[in-house]
Amino acid sequence: MSENTHDKLPIRMLHDRVLVRTDSPEGERRSGGGILIPATAAVGRRLAWAEVVAVGQNVRTVETGDRVLYDPEDRAEVEVRGVAYVLMRERDLHAVAADRFEGSKDTTGLYL
């Protein structure tokens, strides 16, 4: 999906709501060493990364295009034009990837 498609979403977020698209579909994933982990494997509480595609007018800390860390268990899913998105409040985000802050000194990669 191209960036232009996100610009034309037929939805406007209200208040402190954030609409994100998950990086990878639920199911199988690979470990850092390349081992395939099936979707049925039991793991502890695991946070997930997603891309912000729309924000409400009261959202202050994230922008469209940011990568954010959130808890996939605390989510509300919505389908827009056949694509699944996750809808949440800004306060439910745990971190933002600091890609747009490159060049600033003493960056850790994330800010909370």
C-alpha positions as CSV (number, residue, x, y, z in Angstrom):
1,M,0.0,0.0,0.0
2,S,1.5,3.3,-1.0
3,E,1.7,6.5,1.1
4,N,-0.8,8.2,-1.2
5,T,-3.5,5.6,-0.3
6,H,-3.2,6.7,3.4
7,D,-3.7,10.3,2.5
8,K,-7.1,9.4,0.9
9,L,-8.6,7.4,3.8
10,P,-12.3,8.1,4.0
11,I,-12.1,8.6,7.7
12,R,-11.2,11.5,10.0
13,M,-10.1,10.7,13.5
14,L,-11.6,12.6,16.5
15,H,-10.2,13.9,19.7
16,D,-7.2,11.8,21.0
17,R,-7.7,8.8,18.7
18,V,-4.9,7.2,16.6
19,L,-5.4,4.9,13.7
20,V,-2.5,2.5,13.0
21,R,-1.7,-0.2,10.6
22,T,0.3,-3.2,12.0
23,D,3.7,-4.0,10.6
24,S,3.0,-7.7,10.1
25,P,0.0,-9.8,10.1
26,E,-0.8,-11.9,13.1
27,G,0.5,-15.5,12.9
28,E,3.9,-16.9,12.3
29,R,6.9,-14.8,12.9
30,R,10.7,-15.3,12.8
31,S,13.1,-14.9,15.7
32,G,16.3,-12.8,15.4
33,G,18.1,-16.1,14.6
34,G,15.8,-17.0,11.8
35,I,13.8,-19.6,13.6
36,L,10.1,-19.8,12.5
37,I,7.8,-19.4,15.5
38,P,4.2,-20.6,14.9
39,A,1.2,-18.5,15.7
40,T,0.1,-21.1,18.3
41,A,3.3,-20.7,20.4
42,A,2.6,-19.4,23.8
43,V,4.5,-16.2,24.6
44,G,4.3,-13.7,27.4
45,R,2.7,-10.3,26.9
46,R,4.3,-9.0,23.7
47,L,4.1,-5.5,22.4
48,A,3.8,-4.8,18.6
49,W,5.0,-2.1,16.2
50,A,2.6,-0.3,13.9
51,E,2.6,2.7,11.5
52,V,0.4,5.7,12.4
53,V,-2.0,6.4,9.4
54,A,-4.3,9.0,11.0
55,V,-4.5,11.1,14.1
56,G,-7.2,13.2,15.8
57,Q,-6.9,16.9,16.4
58,N,-6.0,16.5,20.1
59,V,-3.1,14.1,19.5
60,R,0.1,15.8,20.5
61,T,3.0,13.3,20.5
62,V,2.7,11.3,17.3
63,E,2.3,12.2,13.6
64,T,1.1,10.3,10.6
65,G,4.0,8.1,9.4
66,D,5.5,7.5,12.9
67,R,6.2,3.9,14.1
68,V,4.6,3.3,17.5
69,L,4.7,0.5,20.0
70,Y,1.4,-0.7,21.4
71,D,-0.2,-3.7,23.2
72,P,-2.1,-5.8,20.7
73,E,-4.4,-7.2,23.4
74,D,-5.8,-3.7,24.1
75,R,-7.1,-2.8,20.7
76,A,-10.2,-2.2,18.6
77,E,-10.0,-3.2,15.0
78,V,-11.7,-1.5,12.1
79,E,-11.7,-2.3,8.4
80,V,-11.5,0.6,5.9
81,R,-11.5,-0.2,2.2
82,G,-10.7,-3.8,2.9
83,V,-7.6,-3.1,5.0
84,A,-7.5,-3.9,8.7
85,Y,-6.4,-1.1,11.1
86,V,-6.2,-0.7,14.8
87,L,-8.0,2.2,16.6
88,M,-6.7,3.4,20.0
89,R,-6.3,6.4,22.2
90,E,-3.0,8.2,22.2
91,R,-2.5,7.3,25.9
92,D,-2.5,3.6,24.9
93,L,0.7,4.0,22.9
94,H,3.9,2.9,24.8
95,A,6.6,4.4,22.6
96,V,7.4,6.1,19.4
97,A,10.4,5.2,17.2
98,A,12.7,8.2,17.0
99,D,13.4,8.0,13.2
100,R,12.4,11.6,12.7
101,F,14.7,12.7,15.6
102,E,17.9,11.3,13.9
103,G,20.8,13.7,14.3
104,S,19.8,14.8,17.8
105,K,22.4,13.9,20.3
106,D,22.0,11.2,22.9
107,T,19.2,9.4,21.1
108,T,18.3,6.0,22.4
109,G,16.1,5.1,19.4
110,L,12.9,5.5,21.3
111,Y,11.4,8.1,23.5
112,L,8.7,7.5,26.1
